[in-house]
Amino acid sequence: MSETDWRRIRIYFEKAGDSRFLSHLDLMRTMERALRRSGLPVRFTEGMNPHVRMSFPVALPLGMESRLETMEVQIAPPHTVREIVERLAVELPAGLRPFDGDVCFTGEKWQVAEQHYEVRGEGLPDEAAVGALLARDRIPVLRREKEVDLKPLLSELRVAGDGLVVSIRWTETGTARPEDVLSVLDHRADSCRVVKTGMTFLTSEGDRIRKPHGP
């Protein structure tokens, strides 16, 4: 089969329940086993120990629930994206639920621009505390023994009902995590439930696409 016969498929899936405790390596192994069992015509690496060719744009922190993760895999025609998603779903454990996908055009590349989260828990900061934080010129936080300014990385931070909505930029020089935001708000991350709700991608054409669609 020639190089042009393969289609690159981007699959969107949830990671919840007990599956949120799968490490990134375990996730890759689970996805590979499911793809093999599905009977889909997936592309393998060459050599003595071939593996399914697949990639993940980001690694989710262990224990965090996500409503949107992505995986790219090469699959030969003629299966539709819906057929691929349905056949993969049958082989995956509870908590890993593929729900949609796209065919990637030749040369098309998506880069993660932002990651979006919801935070739920008791005693979360109110609007006054959030406003005071956002009014600061710099928001320094210590990450891996290095000071990072959260101010340019925060694209959204607001109170929503009894929780917080947080959006964090993904840049060439680095990014941050929701627990960094909670730490500068003097709130412990381990007392909250943090859910990744989606991502915004920057396409090779310069478009910004948010998955799943948000407000």
TORPA-4810 file (N, C-alpha, C, O; in nm, 3 decimals):
<nodes>
NODE_1_0.085_-0.120_0.000_0.000_0.000_0.000_0.089_0.124_0.000_0.182_0.135_0.079_M
NODE_2_0.058_0.219_-0.090_0.141_0.339_-0.100_0.109_0.438_0.012_0.009_0.425_0.082_S
NODE_3_0.198_0.536_0.026_0.184_0.637_0.131_0.052_0.712_0.119_-0.009_0.748_0.219_E
NODE_4_0.009_0.736_-0.005_-0.112_0.817_-0.025_-0.241_0.739_0.001_-0.348_0.798_0.007_T
NODE_5_-0.230_0.606_0.016_-0.350_0.526_0.040_-0.398_0.536_0.186_-0.514_0.508_0.215_D
NODE_6_-0.309_0.575_0.275_-0.344_0.583_0.417_-0.416_0.714_0.446_-0.381_0.818_0.390_W
NODE_7_-0.515_0.709_0.534_-0.583_0.830_0.581_-0.549_0.850_0.728_-0.551_0.756_0.807_R
NODE_8_-0.518_0.973_0.763_-0.491_1.006_0.903_-0.622_1.047_0.968_-0.685_1.144_0.926_R
NODE_9_-0.663_0.974_1.071_-0.791_0.997_1.138_-0.766_1.052_1.277_-0.689_0.995_1.355_I
NODE_10_-0.832_1.163_1.309_-0.825_1.221_1.444_-0.949_1.176_1.520_-1.061_1.207_1.480_R
NODE_11_-0.927_1.105_1.629_-1.037_1.050_1.707_-1.049_1.126_1.838_-0.949_1.149_1.906_I
NODE_12_-1.171_1.165_1.874_-1.197_1.235_1.999_-1.259_1.136_2.097_-1.350_1.061_2.062_Y
NODE_13_-1.210_1.138_2.221_-1.262_1.044_2.319_-1.262_1.104_2.460_-1.188_1.198_2.489_F
NODE_14_-1.346_1.046_2.546_-1.351_1.085_2.687_-1.265_0.990_2.768_-1.247_0.874_2.732_E
NODE_15_-1.213_1.040_2.879_-1.138_0.958_2.973_-1.194_0.987_3.112_-1.167_1.092_3.170_K
NODE_16_-1.273_0.893_3.163_-1.345_0.917_3.289_-1.349_0.789_3.371_-1.294_0.687_3.331_A
NODE_17_-1.416_0.797_3.489_-1.426_0.680_3.575_-1.288_0.628_3.615_-1.194_0.706_3.632_G
NODE_18_-1.278_0.496_3.630_-1.149_0.436_3.667_-1.043_0.454_3.560_-0.923_0.447_3.589_D
NODE_19_-1.085_0.478_3.436_-0.988_0.494_3.327_-0.903_0.620_3.344_-0.797_0.632_3.282_S
NODE_20_-0.949_0.713_3.426_-0.869_0.835_3.446_-0.739_0.806_3.521_-0.649_0.889_3.525_R
NODE_21_-0.730_0.686_3.581_-0.608_0.649_3.651_-0.509_0.573_3.561_-0.404_0.529_3.608_F
NODE_22_-0.542_0.559_3.433_-0.447_0.502_3.338_-0.336_0.603_3.311_-0.364_0.719_3.282_L
NODE_23_-0.213_0.559_3.321_-0.102_0.646_3.284_-0.103_0.665_3.132_-0.175_0.595_3.061_S
NODE_24_-0.023_0.760_3.084_-0.019_0.784_2.939_0.030_0.659_2.866_-0.022_0.626_2.759_H
NODE_25_0.129_0.590_2.922_0.180_0.469_2.860_0.073_0.359_2.858_0.057_0.289_2.758_L
NODE_26_-0.001_0.345_2.969_-0.109_0.246_2.974_-0.220_0.281_2.876_-0.281_0.192_2.815_D
NODE_27_-0.246_0.410_2.861_-0.348_0.453_2.764_-0.307_0.412_2.623_-0.390_0.362_2.547_L
NODE_28_-0.182_0.434_2.588_-0.134_0.397_2.455_-0.146_0.246_2.434_-0.186_0.201_2.326_M
NODE_29_-0.110_0.169_2.535_-0.122_0.023_2.523_-0.266_-0.021_2.508_-0.297_-0.109_2.428_R
NODE_30_-0.355_0.042_2.584_-0.497_0.007_2.577_-0.554_0.040_2.440_-0.628_-0.039_2.382_T
NODE_31_-0.519_0.157_2.388_-0.567_0.197_2.256_-0.513_0.103_2.147_-0.585_0.067_2.055_M
NODE_32_-0.387_0.065_2.159_-0.330_-0.024_2.058_-0.400_-0.160_2.059_-0.432_-0.214_1.953_E
NODE_33_-0.423_-0.215_2.179_-0.493_-0.343_2.187_-0.632_-0.333_2.126_-0.676_-0.422_2.053_R
NODE_34_-0.702_-0.224_2.155_-0.837_-0.206_2.103_-0.836_-0.194_1.951_-0.923_-0.250_1.884_A
NODE_35_-0.740_-0.121_1.898_-0.731_-0.106_1.752_-0.700_-0.239_1.685_-0.755_-0.270_1.579_L
NODE_36_-0.613_-0.317_1.746_-0.581_-0.450_1.690_-0.706_-0.539_1.691_-0.735_-0.606_1.591_R
NODE_37_-0.778_-0.541_1.802_-0.895_-0.627_1.814_-1.011_-0.582_1.725_-1.094_-0.663_1.684_R
NODE_38_-1.015_-0.453_1.693_-1.125_-0.399_1.612_-1.124_-0.452_1.470_-1.227_-0.451_1.402_S
NODE_39_-1.010_-0.499_1.424_-1.000_-0.547_1.286_-0.989_-0.436_1.184_-0.989_-0.463_1.064_G
NODE_40_-0.978_-0.312_1.229_-0.963_-0.200_1.136_-0.826_-0.207_1.067_-0.728_-0.249_1.129_L
NODE_41_-0.819_-0.166_0.942_-0.692_-0.171_0.868_-0.598_-0.057_0.908_-0.577_0.037_0.832_P
NODE_42_-0.540_-0.067_1.028_-0.454_0.039_1.080_-0.311_0.019_1.030_-0.272_-0.091_0.992_V
NODE_43_-0.236_0.126_1.029_-0.097_0.122_0.983_-0.004_0.092_1.100_-0.020_0.148_1.209_R
NODE_44_0.092_0.006_1.077_0.189_-0.033_1.178_0.328_0.021_1.144_0.359_0.050_1.029_F
NODE_45_0.410_0.033_1.246_0.550_0.066_1.224_0.619_-0.055_1.161_0.568_-0.166_1.165_T
NODE_46_0.735_-0.031_1.103_0.811_-0.139_1.042_0.913_-0.194_1.141_0.942_-0.130_1.242_E
NODE_47_0.967_-0.313_1.111_1.068_-0.370_1.199_1.023_-0.500_1.262_0.919_-0.555_1.226_G
NODE_48_1.104_-0.549_1.356_1.079_-0.679_1.419_0.961_-0.677_1.515_0.896_-0.780_1.535_M
NODE_49_0.933_-0.561_1.575_0.826_-0.551_1.674_0.731_-0.438_1.635_0.735_-0.331_1.696_N
NODE_50_0.647_-0.459_1.535_0.561_-0.350_1.485_0.455_-0.307_1.586_0.397_-0.390_1.656_P
NODE_51_0.430_-0.177_1.591_0.325_-0.118_1.674_0.234_-0.033_1.586_0.273_0.010_1.478_H
NODE_52_0.113_-0.011_1.635_0.020_0.077_1.565_0.078_0.219_1.563_0.124_0.270_1.665_V
NODE_53_0.074_0.280_1.447_0.119_0.419_1.437_0.009_0.511_1.490_-0.097_0.524_1.428_R
NODE_54_0.034_0.573_1.604_-0.065_0.664_1.662_0.008_0.770_1.742_0.122_0.751_1.785_M
NODE_55_-0.059_0.882_1.762_0.002_0.991_1.838_-0.106_1.063_1.918_-0.224_1.064_1.881_S
NODE_56_-0.062_1.122_2.029_-0.149_1.199_2.117_-0.086_1.337_2.135_0.033_1.345_2.163_F
NODE_57_-0.163_1.447_2.118_-0.103_1.580_2.126_-0.055_1.619_2.265_0.045_1.689_2.279_P
NODE_58_-0.126_1.574_2.369_-0.089_1.608_2.506_-0.114_1.487_2.596_-0.195_1.400_2.565_V
NODE_59_-0.042_1.483_2.706_-0.062_1.377_2.806_-0.144_1.434_2.921_-0.107_1.535_2.981_A
NODE_60_-0.255_1.368_2.952_-0.342_1.413_3.060_-0.281_1.373_3.194_-0.234_1.260_3.208_L
NODE_61_-0.281_1.463_3.293_-0.230_1.427_3.426_-0.305_1.307_3.483_-0.426_1.296_3.467_P
NODE_62_-0.234_1.220_3.550_-0.293_1.101_3.608_-0.404_1.138_3.707_-0.384_1.221_3.795_L
NODE_63_-0.520_1.074_3.692_-0.631_1.097_3.782_-0.728_1.205_3.739_-0.835_1.219_3.799_G
NODE_64_-0.694_1.283_3.636_-0.783_1.389_3.590_-0.883_1.334_3.490_-0.847_1.259_3.399_M
NODE_65_-1.008_1.371_3.507_-1.113_1.333_3.413_-1.112_1.430_3.295_-1.087_1.549_3.312_E
NODE_66_-1.139_1.378_3.176_-1.141_1.462_3.058_-1.259_1.429_2.969_-1.289_1.312_2.944_S
NODE_67_-1.326_1.532_2.923_-1.435_1.513_2.828_-1.386_1.519_2.684_-1.462_1.494_2.591_R
NODE_68_-1.259_1.553_2.666_-1.203_1.558_2.530_-1.054_1.528_2.531_-0.974_1.608_2.579_L
NODE_69_-1.019_1.413_2.478_-0.881_1.379_2.446_-0.878_1.344_2.298_-0.981_1.310_2.239_E
NODE_70_-0.761_1.352_2.237_-0.752_1.322_2.096_-0.639_1.224_2.068_-0.539_1.219_2.140_T
NODE_71_-0.659_1.147_1.964_-0.559_1.052_1.917_-0.563_1.053_1.765_-0.671_1.059_1.706_M
NODE_72_-0.445_1.048_1.702_-0.439_1.037_1.557_-0.383_0.902_1.519_-0.284_0.856_1.577_E
NODE_73_-0.447_0.837_1.422_-0.406_0.705_1.377_-0.427_0.697_1.226_-0.517_0.761_1.172_V
NODE_74_-0.345_0.618_1.159_-0.357_0.603_1.014_-0.435_0.475_0.982_-0.401_0.366_1.028_Q
NODE_75_-0.542_0.491_0.902_-0.632_0.380_0.868_-0.662_0.386_0.719_-0.688_0.492_0.663_I
NODE_76_-0.659_0.269_0.656_-0.687_0.262_0.513_-0.837_0.272_0.488_-0.917_0.239_0.576_A
NODE_77_-0.878_0.317_0.368_-1.020_0.316_0.331_-1.073_0.172_0.331_-0.994_0.078_0.333_P
NODE_78_-1.206_0.153_0.329_-1.309_0.253_0.297_-1.392_0.294_0.418_-1.495_0.359_0.400_P
NODE_79_-1.353_0.259_0.540_-1.438_0.281_0.657_-1.460_0.430_0.682_-1.368_0.511_0.670_H
NODE_80_-1.585_0.465_0.716_-1.617_0.602_0.752_-1.567_0.630_0.894_-1.535_0.538_0.969_T
NODE_81_-1.560_0.758_0.929_-1.519_0.796_1.064_-1.616_0.738_1.166_-1.573_0.691_1.272_V
NODE_82_-1.746_0.740_1.137_-1.844_0.685_1.230_-1.822_0.535_1.251_-1.830_0.487_1.364_R
NODE_83_-1.793_0.463_1.146_-1.765_0.320_1.160_-1.641_0.295_1.244_-1.638_0.205_1.328_E
NODE_84_-1.539_0.377_1.222_-1.414_0.363_1.299_-1.440_0.386_1.447_-1.396_0.308_1.532_I
NODE_85_-1.512_0.493_1.477_-1.541_0.527_1.617_-1.622_0.415_1.683_-1.594_0.377_1.796_V
NODE_86_-1.723_0.363_1.613_-1.809_0.261_1.671_-1.734_0.129_1.693_-1.755_0.063_1.794_E
NODE_87_-1.649_0.091_1.599_-1.576_-0.034_1.614_-1.471_-0.024_1.724_-1.445_-0.121_1.795_R
NODE_88_-1.410_0.093_1.738_-1.313_0.112_1.845_-1.381_0.113_1.981_-1.329_0.057_2.077_L
NODE_89_-1.499_0.176_1.990_-1.571_0.187_2.117_-1.603_0.050_2.175_-1.600_0.032_2.297_A
NODE_90_-1.635_-0.046_2.090_-1.672_-0.181_2.136_-1.555_-0.247_2.210_-1.577_-0.329_2.300_V
NODE_91_-1.433_-0.213_2.173_-1.315_-0.281_2.228_-1.252_-0.210_2.346_-1.157_-0.262_2.404_E
NODE_92_-1.301_-0.093_2.382_-1.239_-0.015_2.489_-1.309_-0.038_2.623_-1.428_-0.067_2.625_L
NODE_93_-1.235_-0.026_2.735_-1.296_-0.044_2.867_-1.385_0.074_2.904_-1.379_0.180_2.841_P
NODE_94_-1.466_0.054_3.006_-1.553_0.161_3.055_-1.470_0.282_3.094_-1.364_0.270_3.154_A
NODE_95_-1.520_0.399_3.057_-1.449_0.523_3.090_-1.372_0.579_2.972_-1.348_0.700_2.967_G
NODE_96_-1.334_0.494_2.878_-1.271_0.541_2.754_-1.378_0.533_2.645_-1.411_0.424_2.597_L
NODE_97_-1.431_0.649_2.606_-1.543_0.649_2.512_-1.511_0.738_2.392_-1.518_0.861_2.404_R
NODE_98_-1.477_0.680_2.278_-1.462_0.761_2.157_-1.599_0.807_2.110_-1.693_0.727_2.107_P
NODE_99_-1.612_0.935_2.072_-1.744_0.984_2.037_-1.749_1.059_1.904_-1.858_1.090_1.855_F
NODE_100_-1.633_1.088_1.843_-1.634_1.161_1.716_-1.495_1.153_1.654_-1.401_1.100_1.714_D
NODE_101_-1.483_1.205_1.534_-1.354_1.204_1.468_-1.354_1.290_1.342_-1.460_1.336_1.297_G
NODE_102_-1.237_1.311_1.286_-1.220_1.387_1.163_-1.117_1.317_1.075_-1.027_1.251_1.126_D
NODE_103_-1.132_1.333_0.944_-1.027_1.292_0.851_-0.933_1.410_0.834_-0.977_1.519_0.799_V
NODE_104_-0.804_1.389_0.859_-0.705_1.496_0.846_-0.657_1.504_0.701_-0.618_1.404_0.642_C
NODE_105_-0.660_1.623_0.645_-0.615_1.641_0.509_-0.463_1.632_0.502_-0.394_1.653_0.602_F
NODE_106_-0.411_1.601_0.386_-0.266_1.590_0.366_-0.198_1.721_0.404_-0.234_1.828_0.355_T
NODE_107_-0.100_1.712_0.491_-0.026_1.830_0.533_-0.092_1.909_0.644_-0.033_2.004_0.696_G
NODE_108_-0.213_1.870_0.682_-0.285_1.943_0.787_-0.226_1.911_0.924_-0.204_1.795_0.958_E
NODE_109_-0.202_2.016_1.002_-0.152_1.998_1.137_-0.229_2.088_1.232_-0.251_2.206_1.205_K
NODE_110_-0.270_2.030_1.343_-0.336_2.106_1.448_-0.243_2.116_1.567_-0.184_2.017_1.610_W
NODE_111_-0.231_2.236_1.620_-0.154_2.258_1.742_-0.249_2.297_1.855_-0.345_2.372_1.834_Q
NODE_112_-0.222_2.247_1.974_-0.304_2.285_2.090_-0.274_2.430_2.124_-0.159_2.467_2.147_V
NODE_113_-0.378_2.513_2.129_-0.363_2.654_2.163_-0.408_2.682_2.306_-0.347_2.765_2.375_A
NODE_114_-0.513_2.615_2.350_-0.566_2.634_2.486_-0.625_2.503_2.536_-0.669_2.419_2.458_E
NODE_115_-0.625_2.488_2.668_-0.697_2.378_2.731_-0.797_2.437_2.829_-0.768_2.534_2.899_Q
NODE_116_-0.915_2.377_2.835_-1.026_2.432_2.912_-1.066_2.337_3.024_-1.068_2.215_3.006_H
NODE_117_-1.098_2.395_3.139_-1.128_2.314_3.258_-1.246_2.371_3.334_-1.279_2.489_3.325_Y
NODE_118_-1.310_2.282_3.411_-1.406_2.321_3.513_-1.355_2.273_3.647_-1.300_2.163_3.658_E
NODE_119_-1.371_2.354_3.749_-1.329_2.319_3.885_-1.450_2.324_3.975_-1.523_2.423_3.977_V
NODE_120_-1.473_2.216_4.050_-1.584_2.209_4.143_-1.533_2.172_4.282_-1.439_2.093_4.295_R
NODE_121_-1.594_2.229_4.385_-1.552_2.199_4.520_-1.606_2.302_4.617_-1.658_2.406_4.576_G
NODE_122_-1.593_2.275_4.746_-1.641_2.368_4.847_-1.535_2.473_4.879_-1.415_2.445_4.875_E
NODE_123_-1.581_2.593_4.910_-1.490_2.698_4.952_-1.405_2.757_4.842_-1.301_2.817_4.870_G
NODE_124_-1.448_2.743_4.718_-1.371_2.799_4.607_-1.374_2.953_4.613_-1.468_3.011_4.667_L
NODE_125_-1.273_3.019_4.557_-1.269_3.165_4.561_-1.392_3.227_4.495_-1.447_3.172_4.400_P
NODE_126_-1.434_3.342_4.547_-1.549_3.412_4.491_-1.504_3.510_4.383_-1.386_3.518_4.350_D
NODE_127_-1.601_3.583_4.329_-1.570_3.676_4.219_-1.473_3.785_4.261_-1.391_3.829_4.181_E
NODE_128_-1.480_3.829_4.387_-1.390_3.933_4.434_-1.246_3.883_4.434_-1.155_3.955_4.393_A
NODE_129_-1.225_3.759_4.481_-1.089_3.704_4.484_-1.035_3.682_4.344_-0.918_3.708_4.317_A
NODE_130_-1.121_3.634_4.254_-1.079_3.612_4.116_-1.046_3.745_4.049_-0.946_3.757_3.979_V
NODE_131_-1.131_3.845_4.071_-1.107_3.977_4.013_-0.977_4.039_4.062_-0.904_4.101_3.985_G
NODE_132_-0.949_4.023_4.191_-0.826_4.078_4.248_-0.704_4.011_4.186_-0.603_4.076_4.160_A
NODE_133_-0.713_3.879_4.163_-0.601_3.808_4.102_-0.578_3.856_3.960_-0.464_3.881_3.921_L
NODE_134_-0.684_3.869_3.882_-0.670_3.909_3.742_-0.625_4.053_3.728_-0.572_4.091_3.624_L
NODE_135_-0.645_4.134_3.831_-0.604_4.275_3.826_-0.453_4.292_3.846_-0.399_4.400_3.822_A
NODE_136_-0.387_4.188_3.891_-0.242_4.198_3.915_-0.165_4.203_3.785_-0.206_4.144_3.685_R
NODE_137_-0.051_4.273_3.788_0.034_4.283_3.668_0.105_4.152_3.639_0.126_4.116_3.523_D
NODE_138_0.142_4.081_3.744_0.208_3.951_3.730_0.145_3.853_3.829_0.100_3.891_3.938_R
NODE_139_0.143_3.727_3.789_0.092_3.623_3.879_0.199_3.514_3.886_0.189_3.412_3.818_I
NODE_140_0.302_3.535_3.969_0.411_3.437_3.974_0.372_3.310_4.049_0.301_3.315_4.150_P
NODE_141_0.418_3.196_3.998_0.398_3.068_4.063_0.523_2.985_4.040_0.588_2.998_3.936_V
NODE_142_0.555_2.901_4.136_0.675_2.819_4.125_0.639_2.685_4.064_0.555_2.612_4.118_L
NODE_143_0.702_2.653_3.951_0.680_2.525_3.885_0.816_2.461_3.857_0.899_2.518_3.787_R
NODE_144_0.837_2.341_3.914_0.962_2.268_3.894_1.083_2.355_3.929_1.182_2.362_3.857_R
NODE_145_1.069_2.422_4.044_1.175_2.507_4.098_1.207_2.626_4.008_1.316_2.682_4.014_E
NODE_146_1.112_2.664_3.925_1.131_2.780_3.838_1.005_2.867_3.845_0.893_2.816_3.841_K
NODE_147_1.026_2.997_3.856_0.912_3.089_3.865_0.852_3.112_3.727_0.922_3.141_3.630_E
NODE_148_0.721_3.098_3.720_0.647_3.118_3.595_0.539_3.223_3.619_0.474_3.223_3.723_V
NODE_149_0.521_3.313_3.523_0.416_3.414_3.532_0.290_3.359_3.466_0.287_3.337_3.345_D
NODE_150_0.185_3.338_3.547_0.061_3.284_3.494_-0.020_3.387_3.415_-0.108_3.350_3.337_L
NODE_151_0.008_3.513_3.434_-0.075_3.617_3.374_-0.093_3.600_3.223_-0.206_3.600_3.176_K
NODE_152_0.015_3.585_3.145_-0.005_3.570_3.000_-0.058_3.434_2.958_-0.098_3.415_2.843_P
NODE_153_-0.060_3.338_3.050_-0.107_3.204_3.017_-0.256_3.185_3.043_-0.317_3.093_2.990_L
NODE_154_-0.314_3.274_3.124_-0.456_3.264_3.158_-0.540_3.336_3.053_-0.537_3.459_3.045_L
NODE_155_-0.614_3.261_2.973_-0.703_3.326_2.876_-0.843_3.343_2.932_-0.921_3.425_2.882_S
NODE_156_-0.877_3.266_3.037_-1.007_3.280_3.101_-1.001_3.227_3.243_-0.945_3.121_3.269_E
NODE_157_-1.059_3.303_3.334_-1.076_3.261_3.473_-1.198_3.334_3.527_-1.196_3.457_3.541_L
NODE_158_-1.302_3.258_3.556_-1.426_3.321_3.604_-1.503_3.225_3.693_-1.488_3.103_3.684_R
NODE_159_-1.586_3.284_3.778_-1.675_3.206_3.862_-1.797_3.167_3.780_-1.856_3.250_3.711_V
NODE_160_-1.836_3.039_3.787_-1.954_2.990_3.716_-2.033_2.903_3.812_-1.996_2.788_3.838_A
NODE_161_-2.143_2.956_3.864_-2.222_2.883_3.962_-2.140_2.859_4.088_-2.090_2.953_4.150_G
NODE_162_-2.126_2.732_4.126_-2.049_2.699_4.246_-1.907_2.654_4.211_-1.839_2.591_4.292_D
NODE_163_-1.864_2.686_4.090_-1.730_2.644_4.048_-1.656_2.751_3.972_-1.696_2.868_3.969_G
NODE_164_-1.547_2.709_3.910_-1.465_2.799_3.830_-1.450_2.744_3.689_-1.447_2.623_3.668_L
NODE_165_-1.441_2.835_3.594_-1.406_2.801_3.456_-1.266_2.855_3.431_-1.239_2.974_3.453_V
NODE_166_-1.176_2.768_3.386_-1.036_2.806_3.366_-0.993_2.765_3.226_-1.014_2.651_3.185_V
NODE_167_-0.933_2.858_3.153_-0.874_2.829_3.023_-0.728_2.873_3.026_-0.697_2.986_3.064_S
NODE_168_-0.640_2.783_2.985_-0.496_2.807_2.994_-0.433_2.792_2.856_-0.455_2.693_2.787_I
NODE_169_-0.355_2.891_2.818_-0.289_2.887_2.687_-0.175_2.785_2.685_-0.111_2.758_2.787_R
NODE_170_-0.154_2.731_2.568_-0.044_2.638_2.542_0.052_2.710_2.449_0.018_2.734_2.333_W
NODE_171_0.170_2.747_2.496_0.263_2.828_2.418_0.393_2.755_2.393_0.419_2.650_2.452_T
NODE_172_0.475_2.810_2.305_0.605_2.750_2.274_0.697_2.752_2.395_0.786_2.667_2.408_E
NODE_173_0.677_2.849_2.483_0.765_2.861_2.600_0.710_2.788_2.722_0.776_2.782_2.826_T
NODE_174_0.588_2.732_2.711_0.534_2.657_2.823_0.386_2.680_2.844_0.321_2.755_2.771_G
NODE_175_0.334_2.613_2.945_0.193_2.626_2.979_0.181_2.613_3.131_0.281_2.620_3.202_T
NODE_176_0.061_2.594_3.179_0.039_2.579_3.324_-0.073_2.478_3.344_-0.129_2.425_3.248_A
NODE_177_-0.104_2.451_3.470_-0.208_2.357_3.504_-0.309_2.422_3.598_-0.278_2.523_3.661_R
NODE_178_-0.429_2.367_3.607_-0.530_2.427_3.696_-0.483_2.436_3.841_-0.519_2.531_3.911_P
NODE_179_-0.402_2.338_3.886_-0.354_2.345_4.024_-0.264_2.465_4.048_-0.254_2.514_4.161_E
NODE_180_-0.196_2.514_3.943_-0.116_2.637_3.957_-0.207_2.755_3.985_-0.177_2.840_4.070_D
NODE_181_-0.320_2.760_3.913_-0.416_2.869_3.933_-0.476_2.862_4.074_-0.489_2.964_4.141_V
NODE_182_-0.511_2.742_4.116_-0.569_2.726_4.249_-0.469_2.763_4.359_-0.508_2.818_4.462_L
NODE_183_-0.341_2.733_4.336_-0.240_2.764_4.438_-0.226_2.914_4.460_-0.210_2.958_4.574_S
NODE_184_-0.232_2.993_4.353_-0.220_3.139_4.370_-0.349_3.198_4.425_-0.351_3.313_4.470_V
NODE_185_-0.458_3.120_4.421_-0.582_3.162_4.485_-0.593_3.106_4.627_-0.699_3.114_4.690_L
NODE_186_-0.482_3.048_4.676_-0.475_2.992_4.812_-0.579_2.884_4.834_-0.643_2.878_4.939_D
NODE_187_-0.595_2.798_4.733_-0.689_2.687_4.744_-0.619_2.558_4.704_-0.546_2.554_4.606_H
NODE_188_-0.642_2.452_4.781_-0.576_2.325_4.755_-0.644_2.250_4.641_-0.766_2.233_4.640_R
NODE_189_-0.564_2.207_4.544_-0.619_2.136_4.429_-0.676_2.000_4.467_-0.771_1.953_4.404_A
NODE_190_-0.619_1.936_4.570_-0.666_1.802_4.606_-0.801_1.803_4.676_-0.857_1.697_4.703_D
NODE_191_-0.853_1.922_4.705_-0.985_1.932_4.766_-1.092_1.963_4.661_-1.208_1.986_4.696_S
NODE_192_-1.054_1.963_4.533_-1.145_1.998_4.425_-1.157_1.884_4.324_-1.076_1.791_4.323_C
NODE_193_-1.256_1.894_4.241_-1.270_1.805_4.126_-1.245_1.888_4.002_-1.321_1.979_3.969_R
NODE_194_-1.136_1.856_3.933_-1.098_1.928_3.812_-1.129_1.839_3.692_-1.085_1.724_3.686_V
NODE_195_-1.203_1.893_3.597_-1.239_1.819_3.475_-1.193_1.900_3.355_-1.222_2.018_3.342_V
NODE_196_-1.120_1.834_3.268_-1.082_1.897_3.141_-1.202_1.889_3.048_-1.251_1.780_3.019_K
NODE_197_-1.251_2.004_3.002_-1.374_2.007_2.924_-1.352_2.018_2.774_-1.443_1.991_2.696_T
NODE_198_-1.232_2.056_2.732_-1.208_2.069_2.589_-1.074_2.132_2.559_-0.997_2.163_2.650_G
NODE_199_-1.049_2.152_2.430_-0.926_2.215_2.384_-0.957_2.305_2.266_-1.051_2.280_2.190_M
NODE_200_-0.878_2.410_2.251_-0.882_2.493_2.132_-0.756_2.464_2.052_-0.645_2.466_2.105_T
NODE_201_-0.776_2.438_1.922_-0.664_2.405_1.834_-0.639_2.518_1.736_-0.731_2.589_1.696_F
NODE_202_-0.514_2.534_1.697_-0.475_2.627_1.591_-0.437_2.543_1.470_-0.345_2.462_1.477_L
NODE_203_-0.509_2.561_1.360_-0.484_2.481_1.241_-0.368_2.539_1.160_-0.324_2.651_1.185_T
NODE_204_-0.320_2.460_1.064_-0.211_2.506_0.979_-0.254_2.623_0.890_-0.170_2.694_0.835_S
NODE_205_-0.387_2.642_0.876_-0.438_2.757_0.798_-0.459_2.880_0.886_-0.499_2.985_0.836_E
NODE_206_-0.432_2.868_1.016_-0.445_2.981_1.106_-0.582_2.993_1.173_-0.607_3.090_1.244_G
NODE_207_-0.670_2.895_1.150_-0.803_2.898_1.215_-0.793_2.844_1.357_-0.708_2.761_1.387_D
NODE_208_-0.881_2.893_1.442_-0.893_2.843_1.579_-1.021_2.761_1.591_-1.130_2.810_1.560_R
NODE_209_-1.009_2.639_1.636_-1.123_2.548_1.647_-1.130_2.497_1.789_-1.033_2.441_1.841_I
NODE_210_-1.246_2.515_1.851_-1.266_2.467_1.987_-1.345_2.337_1.985_-1.451_2.330_1.921_R
NODE_211_-1.297_2.236_2.053_-1.362_2.106_2.066_-1.373_2.072_2.213_-1.276_2.093_2.286_K
NODE_212_-1.486_2.019_2.262_-1.617_2.037_2.200_-1.653_2.185_2.193_-1.587_2.269_2.255_P
NODE_213_-1.756_2.216_2.118_-1.794_2.355_2.101_-1.836_2.415_2.233_-1.921_2.360_2.304_H
NODE_214_-1.778_2.526_2.267_-1.809_2.594_2.393_-1.870_2.730_2.367_-1.884_2.771_2.252_G
NODE_215_-1.906_2.800_2.475_-1.968_2.934_2.459_-1.865_3.035_2.410_-1.899_3.152_2.391_P
</nodes>
